[in-house]
Amino acid sequence: MTAAKPIVGFIGLGSQGAPMAQALIDAGHDTVLWARRPEALEPFADTARVASNPAELAELADVVGICVLNDDDVVEVALRPNGLLAGITPGTTVLIHSTVHPTTCRQLGDRFSERRAHVLDAPVSGGGEAARARRLLVMVGGDHEIYTAVAPVLSAFGDPVVHVGALGSGQLAKLLNNLLFTATLGLAHETAELAAELGVDATALMSILQHASGRSFAVQMYAGLLGGLRPPSARVRTIAGLLGKDVAIARDLAENANAGDHLLTVAHRMLAAMGHDLCV
């Protein structure tokens, strides 16, 4: 790195990425941004530099964060003709904050290592609210020495920041969390269905469960979704699409494993109830 506080580039200024970028600025980092949509850059007009493309951003930055939607978006930002790889310099570290397949991170790691640059996967959990509060959970995979070097950057928006293991391990942790969360939503759904069969008002039961030993964040969220399940509302379908992306990756990873079948079954049923079909 070239300065006491590294120059940080950031791509992906959505509801979660924008407050992450703001946290970097507030922490005193010289910050360089790029976005597909010019309007996403408007809130940062007076506080950050703007690159004309990802290659220019990579040339300017010591550390680069990517917080876009999915695997295709990450690969496109990294490998397009004027993408990050085209402008990367030796010693730069790329942080993949998106939740994507671990193999995507490993393949990009190989490509960037050819330019003597580094890749860490660093998916985050908590959403925009946690990003604004500087308390995102950050799960990091990759070389521990590189992780140690960039940990102060991650701490600008992360608390806690946890190094999990080799490259791809952060993604595995995030995907397992989201699989468990979706399956727990599914258990809440099955409980509500059983309640209805037994003549217990499901809404009342969910209110009770939020204060009883069965309480969990998933039960709390399910209670908020309950009224929008029959038929699934647009909001429910949007949430299902995001969870479905991660469950599909978890299903792929579990294909040759000797565990996880029940988790996947319950998660699939929940996604179907939310209007999302993983078979499509």
N, C-alpha and C positions, 0 to 999 in steps of 0.2 A: 504494500500500500504506500501511497505517495505523500500522505499527510497525517498529522495527529488525528484529525477526524477525516475519515475517508470521504471522497466525493461519491454520492450514492445516486445511481440512476434508477428510475422506477417506471414500470409499464403496467397499466391496468388500473384506471382511476374510477372504478365502480363504487358501489355502496360500501364495500370493505376496503378496497385499495386506496380510495381517496383519503380517508382518515389515516391510513398507514403512511401515505406520503406526507401528510401534514405533520404526523408525529416525527418523522425524520427531519423535516424542516425545523420544527419546534425544538428538536434536540441539538440543533446547531450544525447540521450537515449541509454542506453545499449540495443542492439536490437538482438533478436534471430529469426532466419528464418527457415522455412521448405518449401520445394517444391517437387512436384511429379517429376519434371524434374531437374536433377542435373545441367544442363547447365544454368537454371534460377538463380542459386546461384552463378555462377562464378563471376559476377560483384561485389559481396559483400564479396569475399574471405578474404579481408584484413580489413573489416570494421564491420563485424557482426559475431556473433556466429551462428552455424548451428546445429539444433536439428536433431536427427535421425528419429523422428516421431512426430506427433502432441502431443502425450501424454507427451513426454519429453519437448517439447516447453511449454506446459501448466504448467508443474512443475516449470519451470524456470522463467516464466513471471508473472508480476503483471497485465498487460493489454495485451489482445490478439486481433489482428485485422484479420478478414477474408475477403478476396477480391477475391473470386472465381466466376465462371460463373453463376450458377443457384442454385435452391433449392436442387437438388440432391447432388450437389457438397458440399454445406454448410453442409448438414446433414451428408454426408459421412465423411468429415473432423472432424466433431464434435463427431460422435457416432460410428465410426469404432472401432474395438477392441483395437487399440492403438491410438484412437482419443483423442481429447481435453478433453472430459469428463472423460476419464480414468486417466488423469494426473492432472486435475484441483484441485486447492487448495482453501480453504475458503478465500473470499475477492477478488478473481480475477474477473476482468471484461472482458467479451467477447464482441467485437464490430463487428457486421455483416455489412460490407460495401457493400456486394453484394446486387443487387436489386432482392428481392425474395418476396414470399407471406407473408403478415403479420402473418398469422397463423403459418407458419414455425418458425418465430421468437418467437412467444408466446409459442409454444410447446417446443422449445429449452430453453426458459426462465424457464419453469417449470422444465425441466430436470436438468439444472444447479443450480437452486435454491435448489434442494435436496442436493447439495454439498456445499451449502452456498456461491455459486458464482453468479455473476450477468451477465445478457445479456442486451445490448442495441442494437437496430437496428440503424445503422448510414450509410445509403446509400449515395453515393456521386454522384455529377454531374459535368461534365466539361471535362472528358477524360484525356488522358495522358498529353496534353499540359498544362491544368490547374493544374494537379498534380505537374508537374515540376516547375510551377510558384508559387506553394504553395497557390493556390487560388481556390481549389475545394469548391463547395457548399456542406456542410455536413448537412443532415437532420436527427435529432436524436429523437428516441422514447425510453421511459423508465423512470425509477425513476429519479426524478430531482436531488436528492442528489448525486446519482451515476454519473449522467451526469456532475454535477459541479466538481466532483473529477477528471474525465477524460478529461474535456474540454481542459486543456493545451496539452494533447497528441493529440487531434483532431486538435488543432490549429497549429500543426507542418506542416500540409498540407492543412488545411481548412480555408477559409476566403470567406464568413461567415460560422460560425457554428451555427445552429439554433435548439434549442430544441422545438419539435413540440407538444409532449404530451406523452401519455402512450406508452408502448411497442407495436410496430407495426405502430405507427403514422408516423415515418420517412419513412417507406416503402409506406404508403398511399400517403404521399406528393410526393414522387418520382414517383410513378405510375401515379398519376394524372397529374403531369408535363409531363410525357412521352406520356400519352394519348392525352393531349392537343397538344403537339408537333406533334404527328403523324397526328392528325386531321387537324392541321394547314398546314402540308405538303399536306394533301388531298385537302384542300381549294385552295392551290396554284396550284395543279394539275388540279382541275376543272376549275380554272381561265385560265390556259394555254390551256385546251381543248376548252373552250368557245372562247378564242382568235383565235384559229385555225379555228373554225367554222365561225368566223366573218372576216377571212382573215388577221388577225394580226399575224405577226411572233412572236411565243411564246418566242424564245430566246431573241429577242429585248425587248419584254414586260417585261420579268424577269429582264433584265438589268435596265429598267426604274423603276420597282417596288422596287428595292433595294435602290433607292434614293427618292422614293415618300412616301406618307402617308401610303401606304399598306406594307411598308417594315417591315421585322421581321427576326430573325435568321432562322426561318423555310423557309421563302421565299429565303433567301440567300443560304441555303443548297439545297433547291429544284432546284434552278438555276444551281447548280453544278451537280445535278443528272440528269438533263433533258435529256442530250444526251445519257444516259445509260439506259433509260426506255423502249425502243422499239428495240429489246427485252431487258428485264432486264439484266444488266451486273452482273458479279460475285460480284463486289463491292456493287451494289445496293441490290443484294440478301442477302449479309452478313449484311448490315445495316437493311434490312427488318426483318431478323431473330432475331436480337437483339431487335428491336422495337416490333416485333410480340410477343416475350416472355412476355414483360411487358403489352402489350395491352390485351393478353389473361388473365393475372392475373386481370387486371382492369375489364375485362368483367365478370369474375367470381365474383368479389367483388360487381359489380353493378347489379347483377342478381335480387336482391330483393330491389333495390333502385328505387325511382320514378323520377330519373333524369339520364342524361348522354346518352340517346339513340342516339341523333343526333351525339354527339361526337364519339361514338362507330361506328356508321354507316359510317361516313366519314373516320375514321381511318381504318376500314376494307377495304373500297374501295381503299384507298391509298396503303395498304399492298398488295392487289391483284394486283395493277398496278406495284408493285415492285417485283412481282413474289412469294409472300408469301401467302399461304392460311391458315387462322386460323382454318378452319374446319378439316384440316389434323391432 
